[in-house]
Amino acid sequence: MVESRLKPTRRQFLIAASLCGAGVLITRRFTCYEDTDWTPLMLTTAQGLALAAAAEVMVPDGPGPSGLEVAKNVDRFLAGMPQSTLRELDGLFLLLEHGTLIGGSLRRLTDLSPEDRLEFLNALSTQTGLLGDAFEGLRALVYSGWYQDRRTWAAIGYTGPWINRGPRPLVPGASDAGALAKWVAGEGARMRGLL
């Protein structure tokens, strides 16, 4: 009896099923994000949610913005940034969201519990080289988004911008500088190199 060439062998079937399963897992890993009422300006939805997930565990407890509010602040901050900077941030967010594979987790950052997210970020913070640089960049973004919110200002002793608050305090003169007086330019002094 002659076997039909259209009927797959067991090996072919297992390979095809494995490839389909891998395709579903990869598709799931890079899609299927929760719906938000936010449409980012510069970030993708996935990047914004990854940033929000990181911010939720990185910023101090107390009054301040939620992780999603931090991501929104960062998104507005990135408007007008050069394309080269935005391309670098694409890599940062890809590492942030899917770098959990490095730590052995099959779940992406946004699917991890807050405790697991914190553990991943703490591990990332101890790295050197590009991974350490990536963490430092992430930390700078998260805190720039956090500090933009007025609710955080009291925690850091910031009284707010000087706009509409009257005149700024005078810069101290030589008589107010004490031991640093030798470094204070005299009245009417000009910068070096200027006539």
CNS distance restraints for C-alpha pairs under 8 A (distance, minus, plus):
assign (resid   3 and name CA) (resid   7 and name CA) 7.81 0.50 0.50
assign (resid   8 and name CA) (resid  12 and name CA) 5.79 0.50 0.50
assign (resid   8 and name CA) (resid  13 and name CA) 6.08 0.50 0.50
assign (resid   9 and name CA) (resid  13 and name CA) 6.16 0.50 0.50
assign (resid  10 and name CA) (resid  14 and name CA) 6.18 0.50 0.50
assign (resid  11 and name CA) (resid  15 and name CA) 6.16 0.50 0.50
assign (resid  12 and name CA) (resid  16 and name CA) 6.07 0.50 0.50
assign (resid  13 and name CA) (resid  17 and name CA) 6.04 0.50 0.50
assign (resid  14 and name CA) (resid  18 and name CA) 6.00 0.50 0.50
assign (resid  15 and name CA) (resid  19 and name CA) 6.15 0.50 0.50
assign (resid  16 and name CA) (resid  20 and name CA) 6.13 0.50 0.50
assign (resid  17 and name CA) (resid  21 and name CA) 6.07 0.50 0.50
assign (resid  18 and name CA) (resid  22 and name CA) 6.09 0.50 0.50
assign (resid  19 and name CA) (resid  23 and name CA) 6.04 0.50 0.50
assign (resid  20 and name CA) (resid  24 and name CA) 6.21 0.50 0.50
assign (resid  21 and name CA) (resid  25 and name CA) 6.25 0.50 0.50
assign (resid  22 and name CA) (resid  26 and name CA) 6.05 0.50 0.50
assign (resid  23 and name CA) (resid  27 and name CA) 5.95 0.50 0.50
assign (resid  24 and name CA) (resid  28 and name CA) 5.97 0.50 0.50
assign (resid  25 and name CA) (resid  29 and name CA) 6.05 0.50 0.50
assign (resid  26 and name CA) (resid  30 and name CA) 6.37 0.50 0.50
assign (resid  27 and name CA) (resid  31 and name CA) 5.95 0.50 0.50
assign (resid  28 and name CA) (resid  32 and name CA) 6.00 0.50 0.50
assign (resid  29 and name CA) (resid 107 and name CA) 7.77 0.50 0.50
assign (resid  29 and name CA) (resid 108 and name CA) 6.85 0.50 0.50
assign (resid  31 and name CA) (resid  46 and name CA) 8.00 0.50 0.50
assign (resid  33 and name CA) (resid  45 and name CA) 7.92 0.50 0.50
assign (resid  33 and name CA) (resid  46 and name CA) 6.75 0.50 0.50
assign (resid  39 and name CA) (resid  45 and name CA) 7.15 0.50 0.50
assign (resid  40 and name CA) (resid  44 and name CA) 6.31 0.50 0.50
assign (resid  40 and name CA) (resid  45 and name CA) 6.47 0.50 0.50
assign (resid  40 and name CA) (resid  48 and name CA) 7.26 0.50 0.50
assign (resid  40 and name CA) (resid  72 and name CA) 7.24 0.50 0.50
assign (resid  40 and name CA) (resid  75 and name CA) 6.52 0.50 0.50
assign (resid  41 and name CA) (resid  75 and name CA) 6.28 0.50 0.50
assign (resid  41 and name CA) (resid  76 and name CA) 6.96 0.50 0.50
assign (resid  41 and name CA) (resid  79 and name CA) 7.23 0.50 0.50
assign (resid  42 and name CA) (resid  75 and name CA) 5.75 0.50 0.50
assign (resid  42 and name CA) (resid  76 and name CA) 7.53 0.50 0.50
assign (resid  42 and name CA) (resid  78 and name CA) 6.45 0.50 0.50
assign (resid  42 and name CA) (resid  79 and name CA) 6.22 0.50 0.50
assign (resid  43 and name CA) (resid  47 and name CA) 5.77 0.50 0.50
assign (resid  43 and name CA) (resid  48 and name CA) 5.95 0.50 0.50
assign (resid  43 and name CA) (resid  75 and name CA) 6.14 0.50 0.50
assign (resid  44 and name CA) (resid  48 and name CA) 6.17 0.50 0.50
assign (resid  45 and name CA) (resid  49 and name CA) 6.14 0.50 0.50
assign (resid  46 and name CA) (resid  50 and name CA) 6.13 0.50 0.50
assign (resid  47 and name CA) (resid  51 and name CA) 6.13 0.50 0.50
assign (resid  47 and name CA) (resid  90 and name CA) 7.95 0.50 0.50
assign (resid  47 and name CA) (resid  93 and name CA) 5.74 0.50 0.50
assign (resid  47 and name CA) (resid  94 and name CA) 7.81 0.50 0.50
assign (resid  47 and name CA) (resid  97 and name CA) 7.83 0.50 0.50
assign (resid  48 and name CA) (resid  52 and name CA) 6.08 0.50 0.50
assign (resid  48 and name CA) (resid  68 and name CA) 7.52 0.50 0.50
assign (resid  48 and name CA) (resid  71 and name CA) 5.60 0.50 0.50
assign (resid  48 and name CA) (resid  72 and name CA) 7.48 0.50 0.50
assign (resid  48 and name CA) (resid  75 and name CA) 7.70 0.50 0.50
assign (resid  49 and name CA) (resid  53 and name CA) 6.04 0.50 0.50
assign (resid  49 and name CA) (resid  68 and name CA) 7.06 0.50 0.50
assign (resid  49 and name CA) (resid  71 and name CA) 7.50 0.50 0.50
assign (resid  49 and name CA) (resid 110 and name CA) 6.91 0.50 0.50
assign (resid  50 and name CA) (resid  54 and name CA) 6.27 0.50 0.50
assign (resid  50 and name CA) (resid  93 and name CA) 7.02 0.50 0.50
assign (resid  50 and name CA) (resid  96 and name CA) 7.00 0.50 0.50
assign (resid  50 and name CA) (resid  97 and name CA) 5.78 0.50 0.50
assign (resid  50 and name CA) (resid 109 and name CA) 6.67 0.50 0.50
assign (resid  50 and name CA) (resid 110 and name CA) 5.72 0.50 0.50
assign (resid  51 and name CA) (resid  55 and name CA) 6.05 0.50 0.50
assign (resid  51 and name CA) (resid  67 and name CA) 7.46 0.50 0.50
assign (resid  51 and name CA) (resid  68 and name CA) 7.82 0.50 0.50
assign (resid  51 and name CA) (resid  71 and name CA) 5.77 0.50 0.50
assign (resid  51 and name CA) (resid  93 and name CA) 7.58 0.50 0.50
assign (resid  51 and name CA) (resid 142 and name CA) 7.38 0.50 0.50
assign (resid  52 and name CA) (resid  56 and name CA) 6.13 0.50 0.50
assign (resid  52 and name CA) (resid  66 and name CA) 7.83 0.50 0.50
assign (resid  52 and name CA) (resid  67 and name CA) 4.15 0.50 0.50
assign (resid  52 and name CA) (resid  68 and name CA) 4.66 0.50 0.50
assign (resid  52 and name CA) (resid  69 and name CA) 7.60 0.50 0.50
assign (resid  52 and name CA) (resid  70 and name CA) 6.58 0.50 0.50
assign (resid  52 and name CA) (resid  71 and name CA) 5.31 0.50 0.50
assign (resid  53 and name CA) (resid  57 and name CA) 7.14 0.50 0.50
assign (resid  53 and name CA) (resid  67 and name CA) 6.28 0.50 0.50
assign (resid  53 and name CA) (resid  68 and name CA) 7.80 0.50 0.50
assign (resid  53 and name CA) (resid 109 and name CA) 7.21 0.50 0.50
assign (resid  53 and name CA) (resid 110 and name CA) 5.77 0.50 0.50
assign (resid  53 and name CA) (resid 117 and name CA) 7.79 0.50 0.50
assign (resid  54 and name CA) (resid  58 and name CA) 6.19 0.50 0.50
assign (resid  54 and name CA) (resid  67 and name CA) 7.41 0.50 0.50
assign (resid  54 and name CA) (resid 109 and name CA) 7.98 0.50 0.50
assign (resid  54 and name CA) (resid 117 and name CA) 7.06 0.50 0.50
assign (resid  54 and name CA) (resid 118 and name CA) 7.89 0.50 0.50
assign (resid  54 and name CA) (resid 121 and name CA) 7.77 0.50 0.50
assign (resid  54 and name CA) (resid 142 and name CA) 7.86 0.50 0.50
assign (resid  55 and name CA) (resid  59 and name CA) 5.86 0.50 0.50
assign (resid  55 and name CA) (resid  66 and name CA) 7.85 0.50 0.50
assign (resid  55 and name CA) (resid  67 and name CA) 4.84 0.50 0.50
assign (resid  55 and name CA) (resid  68 and name CA) 7.95 0.50 0.50
assign (resid  55 and name CA) (resid  70 and name CA) 6.85 0.50 0.50
assign (resid  55 and name CA) (resid  71 and name CA) 7.77 0.50 0.50
assign (resid  55 and name CA) (resid 142 and name CA) 5.78 0.50 0.50
assign (resid  56 and name CA) (resid  66 and name CA) 6.63 0.50 0.50
assign (resid  56 and name CA) (resid  67 and name CA) 4.57 0.50 0.50
assign (resid  56 and name CA) (resid 114 and name CA) 7.76 0.50 0.50
assign (resid  57 and name CA) (resid 114 and name CA) 6.39 0.50 0.50
assign (resid  57 and name CA) (resid 117 and name CA) 7.20 0.50 0.50
assign (resid  57 and name CA) (resid 118 and name CA) 5.94 0.50 0.50
assign (resid  58 and name CA) (resid 118 and name CA) 7.49 0.50 0.50
assign (resid  58 and name CA) (resid 139 and name CA) 7.94 0.50 0.50
assign (resid  58 and name CA) (resid 142 and name CA) 7.70 0.50 0.50
assign (resid  59 and name CA) (resid 142 and name CA) 7.69 0.50 0.50
assign (resid  59 and name CA) (resid 143 and name CA) 7.29 0.50 0.50
assign (resid  59 and name CA) (resid 146 and name CA) 7.36 0.50 0.50
assign (resid  63 and name CA) (resid 151 and name CA) 5.79 0.50 0.50
assign (resid  63 and name CA) (resid 152 and name CA) 6.34 0.50 0.50
assign (resid  64 and name CA) (resid 146 and name CA) 7.20 0.50 0.50
assign (resid  64 and name CA) (resid 149 and name CA) 6.71 0.50 0.50
assign (resid  64 and name CA) (resid 150 and name CA) 7.69 0.50 0.50
assign (resid  64 and name CA) (resid 151 and name CA) 4.83 0.50 0.50
assign (resid  64 and name CA) (resid 152 and name CA) 5.11 0.50 0.50
assign (resid  65 and name CA) (resid  69 and name CA) 5.43 0.50 0.50
assign (resid  65 and name CA) (resid  70 and name CA) 6.10 0.50 0.50
assign (resid  65 and name CA) (resid 146 and name CA) 6.54 0.50 0.50
assign (resid  65 and name CA) (resid 149 and name CA) 6.53 0.50 0.50
assign (resid  65 and name CA) (resid 151 and name CA) 7.28 0.50 0.50
assign (resid  65 and name CA) (resid 152 and name CA) 7.88 0.50 0.50
assign (resid  66 and name CA) (resid  70 and name CA) 6.29 0.50 0.50
assign (resid  67 and name CA) (resid  71 and name CA) 6.33 0.50 0.50
assign (resid  68 and name CA) (resid  72 and name CA) 6.23 0.50 0.50
assign (resid  69 and name CA) (resid  73 and name CA) 6.23 0.50 0.50
assign (resid  69 and name CA) (resid 145 and name CA) 7.91 0.50 0.50
assign (resid  70 and name CA) (resid  74 and name CA) 6.26 0.50 0.50
assign (resid  70 and name CA) (resid 142 and name CA) 6.62 0.50 0.50
assign (resid  70 and name CA) (resid 145 and name CA) 4.63 0.50 0.50
assign (resid  70 and name CA) (resid 146 and name CA) 5.45 0.50 0.50
assign (resid  71 and name CA) (resid  75 and name CA) 6.05 0.50 0.50
assign (resid  71 and name CA) (resid 142 and name CA) 7.53 0.50 0.50
assign (resid  71 and name CA) (resid 145 and name CA) 6.65 0.50 0.50
assign (resid  72 and name CA) (resid  76 and name CA) 6.35 0.50 0.50
assign (resid  72 and name CA) (resid 145 and name CA) 7.70 0.50 0.50
assign (resid  73 and name CA) (resid  77 and name CA) 6.22 0.50 0.50
assign (resid  73 and name CA) (resid 145 and name CA) 4.90 0.50 0.50
assign (resid  73 and name CA) (resid 146 and name CA) 7.73 0.50 0.50
assign (resid  73 and name CA) (resid 148 and name CA) 7.00 0.50 0.50
assign (resid  74 and name CA) (resid  78 and name CA) 6.20 0.50 0.50
assign (resid  74 and name CA) (resid 141 and name CA) 6.53 0.50 0.50
assign (resid  74 and name CA) (resid 142 and name CA) 7.41 0.50 0.50
assign (resid  74 and name CA) (resid 144 and name CA) 7.01 0.50 0.50
assign (resid  74 and name CA) (resid 145 and name CA) 4.95 0.50 0.50
assign (resid  75 and name CA) (resid  79 and name CA) 6.86 0.50 0.50
assign (resid  77 and name CA) (resid 145 and name CA) 8.00 0.50 0.50
assign (resid  78 and name CA) (resid  86 and name CA) 7.97 0.50 0.50
assign (resid  81 and name CA) (resid  85 and name CA) 6.53 0.50 0.50
assign (resid  81 and name CA) (resid  86 and name CA) 6.86 0.50 0.50
assign (resid  82 and name CA) (resid  86 and name CA) 6.54 0.50 0.50
assign (resid  83 and name CA) (resid  87 and name CA) 6.12 0.50 0.50
assign (resid  84 and name CA) (resid  88 and name CA) 6.40 0.50 0.50
assign (resid  85 and name CA) (resid  89 and name CA) 6.30 0.50 0.50
assign (resid  86 and name CA) (resid  90 and name CA) 6.30 0.50 0.50
assign (resid  87 and name CA) (resid  91 and name CA) 6.76 0.50 0.50
assign (resid  88 and name CA) (resid  92 and name CA) 6.42 0.50 0.50
assign (resid  89 and name CA) (resid  93 and name CA) 6.12 0.50 0.50
assign (resid  90 and name CA) (resid  94 and name CA) 6.14 0.50 0.50
assign (resid  91 and name CA) (resid  95 and name CA) 6.16 0.50 0.50
assign (resid  92 and name CA) (resid  96 and name CA) 6.05 0.50 0.50
assign (resid  92 and name CA) (resid 134 and name CA) 6.05 0.50 0.50
assign (resid  92 and name CA) (resid 137 and name CA) 7.99 0.50 0.50
assign (resid  92 and name CA) (resid 138 and name CA) 7.55 0.50 0.50
assign (resid  93 and name CA) (resid  97 and name CA) 5.96 0.50 0.50
assign (resid  94 and name CA) (resid  98 and name CA) 5.87 0.50 0.50
assign (resid  94 and name CA) (resid  99 and name CA) 7.35 0.50 0.50
assign (resid  95 and name CA) (resid  99 and name CA) 4.61 0.50 0.50
assign (resid  96 and name CA) (resid 100 and name CA) 7.56 0.50 0.50
assign (resid  96 and name CA) (resid 109 and name CA) 6.98 0.50 0.50
assign (resid  97 and name CA) (resid 108 and name CA) 5.53 0.50 0.50
assign (resid  97 and name CA) (resid 109 and name CA) 4.88 0.50 0.50
assign (resid  97 and name CA) (resid 110 and name CA) 6.83 0.50 0.50
assign (resid  98 and name CA) (resid 108 and name CA) 5.26 0.50 0.50
assign (resid  98 and name CA) (resid 109 and name CA) 6.65 0.50 0.50
assign (resid  99 and name CA) (resid 103 and name CA) 7.36 0.50 0.50
assign (resid  99 and name CA) (resid 108 and name CA) 7.61 0.50 0.50
assign (resid  99 and name CA) (resid 109 and name CA) 7.90 0.50 0.50
assign (resid 100 and name CA) (resid 104 and name CA) 6.53 0.50 0.50
assign (resid 100 and name CA) (resid 105 and name CA) 5.38 0.50 0.50
assign (resid 100 and name CA) (resid 106 and name CA) 7.13 0.50 0.50
assign (resid 100 and name CA) (resid 107 and name CA) 6.94 0.50 0.50
assign (resid 100 and name CA) (resid 108 and name CA) 5.97 0.50 0.50
assign (resid 100 and name CA) (resid 109 and name CA) 6.41 0.50 0.50
assign (resid 100 and name CA) (resid 120 and name CA) 6.92 0.50 0.50
assign (resid 101 and name CA) (resid 105 and name CA) 5.06 0.50 0.50
assign (resid 101 and name CA) (resid 106 and name CA) 5.84 0.50 0.50
assign (resid 101 and name CA) (resid 107 and name CA) 7.57 0.50 0.50
assign (resid 101 and name CA) (resid 108 and name CA) 7.67 0.50 0.50
assign (resid 103 and name CA) (resid 120 and name CA) 7.28 0.50 0.50
assign (resid 107 and name CA) (resid 111 and name CA) 5.92 0.50 0.50
assign (resid 107 and name CA) (resid 112 and name CA) 6.48 0.50 0.50
assign (resid 108 and name CA) (resid 112 and name CA) 6.62 0.50 0.50
assign (resid 109 and name CA) (resid 117 and name CA) 6.30 0.50 0.50
assign (resid 112 and name CA) (resid 116 and name CA) 5.77 0.50 0.50
assign (resid 112 and name CA) (resid 117 and name CA) 5.81 0.50 0.50
assign (resid 113 and name CA) (resid 117 and name CA) 6.13 0.50 0.50
assign (resid 114 and name CA) (resid 118 and name CA) 6.12 0.50 0.50
assign (resid 115 and name CA) (resid 119 and name CA) 6.23 0.50 0.50
assign (resid 116 and name CA) (resid 120 and name CA) 6.16 0.50 0.50
assign (resid 117 and name CA) (resid 121 and name CA) 6.17 0.50 0.50
assign (resid 118 and name CA) (resid 122 and name CA) 5.97 0.50 0.50
assign (resid 119 and name CA) (resid 123 and name CA) 6.18 0.50 0.50
assign (resid 120 and name CA) (resid 124 and name CA) 6.18 0.50 0.50
assign (resid 121 and name CA) (resid 125 and name CA) 6.09 0.50 0.50
assign (resid 121 and name CA) (resid 135 and name CA) 7.68 0.50 0.50
assign (resid 122 and name CA) (resid 126 and name CA) 6.72 0.50 0.50
assign (resid 123 and name CA) (resid 127 and name CA) 7.02 0.50 0.50
assign (resid 124 and name CA) (resid 131 and name CA) 6.60 0.50 0.50
assign (resid 124 and name CA) (resid 132 and name CA) 6.52 0.50 0.50
assign (resid 124 and name CA) (resid 135 and name CA) 6.25 0.50 0.50
assign (resid 125 and name CA) (resid 131 and name CA) 7.99 0.50 0.50
assign (resid 125 and name CA) (resid 132 and name CA) 5.87 0.50 0.50
assign (resid 125 and name CA) (resid 135 and name CA) 5.68 0.50 0.50
assign (resid 125 and name CA) (resid 136 and name CA) 7.54 0.50 0.50
assign (resid 126 and name CA) (resid 132 and name CA) 6.73 0.50 0.50
assign (resid 127 and name CA) (resid 131 and name CA) 5.73 0.50 0.50
assign (resid 127 and name CA) (resid 132 and name CA) 4.63 0.50 0.50
assign (resid 128 and name CA) (resid 132 and name CA) 4.48 0.50 0.50
assign (resid 128 and name CA) (resid 133 and name CA) 7.21 0.50 0.50
assign (resid 129 and name CA) (resid 133 and name CA) 6.21 0.50 0.50
assign (resid 130 and name CA) (resid 134 and name CA) 5.98 0.50 0.50
assign (resid 131 and name CA) (resid 135 and name CA) 6.37 0.50 0.50
assign (resid 132 and name CA) (resid 136 and name CA) 6.32 0.50 0.50
assign (resid 133 and name CA) (resid 137 and name CA) 6.18 0.50 0.50
assign (resid 134 and name CA) (resid 138 and name CA) 6.18 0.50 0.50
assign (resid 135 and name CA) (resid 139 and name CA) 6.08 0.50 0.50
assign (resid 136 and name CA) (resid 140 and name CA) 6.17 0.50 0.50
assign (resid 137 and name CA) (resid 141 and name CA) 6.26 0.50 0.50
assign (resid 138 and name CA) (resid 142 and name CA) 6.13 0.50 0.50
assign (resid 139 and name CA) (resid 143 and name CA) 6.12 0.50 0.50
assign (resid 140 and name CA) (resid 144 and name CA) 5.99 0.50 0.50
assign (resid 141 and name CA) (resid 145 and name CA) 6.25 0.50 0.50
assign (resid 142 and name CA) (resid 146 and name CA) 6.16 0.50 0.50
assign (resid 143 and name CA) (resid 147 and name CA) 5.85 0.50 0.50
assign (resid 144 and name CA) (resid 148 and name CA) 6.32 0.50 0.50
assign (resid 145 and name CA) (resid 149 and name CA) 7.31 0.50 0.50
assign (resid 146 and name CA) (resid 152 and name CA) 7.05 0.50 0.50
assign (resid 147 and name CA) (resid 152 and name CA) 6.05 0.50 0.50
assign (resid 147 and name CA) (resid 153 and name CA) 6.90 0.50 0.50
assign (resid 148 and name CA) (resid 152 and name CA) 7.87 0.50 0.50
assign (resid 149 and name CA) (resid 153 and name CA) 7.32 0.50 0.50
assign (resid 150 and name CA) (resid 160 and name CA) 7.89 0.50 0.50
assign (resid 152 and name CA) (resid 156 and name CA) 6.93 0.50 0.50
assign (resid 153 and name CA) (resid 157 and name CA) 6.10 0.50 0.50
assign (resid 153 and name CA) (resid 158 and name CA) 4.93 0.50 0.50
assign (resid 153 and name CA) (resid 159 and name CA) 6.70 0.50 0.50
assign (resid 153 and name CA) (resid 160 and name CA) 7.20 0.50 0.50
assign (resid 154 and name CA) (resid 158 and name CA) 5.95 0.50 0.50
assign (resid 154 and name CA) (resid 159 and name CA) 7.08 0.50 0.50
assign (resid 162 and name CA) (resid 166 and name CA) 7.49 0.50 0.50
assign (resid 162 and name CA) (resid 168 and name CA) 7.27 0.50 0.50
assign (resid 172 and name CA) (resid 176 and name CA) 5.54 0.50 0.50
assign (resid 172 and name CA) (resid 177 and name CA) 6.55 0.50 0.50
assign (resid 173 and name CA) (resid 177 and name CA) 6.40 0.50 0.50
assign (resid 173 and name CA) (resid 181 and name CA) 7.93 0.50 0.50
assign (resid 173 and name CA) (resid 184 and name CA) 6.86 0.50 0.50
assign (resid 174 and name CA) (resid 178 and name CA) 7.42 0.50 0.50
assign (resid 174 and name CA) (resid 180 and name CA) 7.89 0.50 0.50
assign (resid 174 and name CA) (resid 181 and name CA) 4.74 0.50 0.50
assign (resid 174 and name CA) (resid 182 and name CA) 7.52 0.50 0.50
assign (resid 174 and name CA) (resid 184 and name CA) 5.54 0.50 0.50
assign (resid 174 and name CA) (resid 185 and name CA) 7.51 0.50 0.50
assign (resid 174 and name CA) (resid 186 and name CA) 7.26 0.50 0.50
assign (resid 175 and name CA) (resid 181 and name CA) 6.90 0.50 0.50
assign (resid 176 and name CA) (resid 181 and name CA) 7.59 0.50 0.50
assign (resid 177 and name CA) (resid 181 and name CA) 4.79 0.50 0.50
assign (resid 177 and name CA) (resid 184 and name CA) 7.52 0.50 0.50
assign (resid 180 and name CA) (resid 184 and name CA) 7.05 0.50 0.50
assign (resid 185 and name CA) (resid 189 and name CA) 6.04 0.50 0.50
assign (resid 190 and name CA) (resid 194 and name CA) 6.57 0.50 0.50
assign (resid 190 and name CA) (resid 195 and name CA) 7.70 0.50 0.50
